[in-house]
Amino acid sequence: MVGPDAKKQILWISAEGLVRGFGWEAMAEQLKMPALKKDALKDVKKYDVDAIQRLRILNHLGGQGWEIISYARNEKDGSTLWLFKRRVGK
């Protein structure tokens, strides 16, 4: 059984390859994003940190031109699939 502090596996799959992180903070590191300043989290509840990291990643991807076009949640196992698209330059 997985405990509440277990990190979920996150995969980013694109034409450039696969990036894998266990938890949103690890995924941000794998995507070579600047580290979140720890003092920015001083008044944040522990369970909100993942939400902040997830939003940072989505903003980062949006800055690279990626746009979410679909989202689906598997109710059986709690997994989610987010589909993104990006316009490719000529």
PyMOL commands that set and color helices and strands:
alter all, ss='L'
color gray80, all
select helices_A, chain A and resi 24-30+38-41+46-63
alter helices_A, ss='H'
color red, helices_A
select strands_A, chain A and resi 9-14+17-22+67-73+80-85
alter strands_A, ss='S'
color yellow, strands_A
deselect
rebuild
show_as cartoon
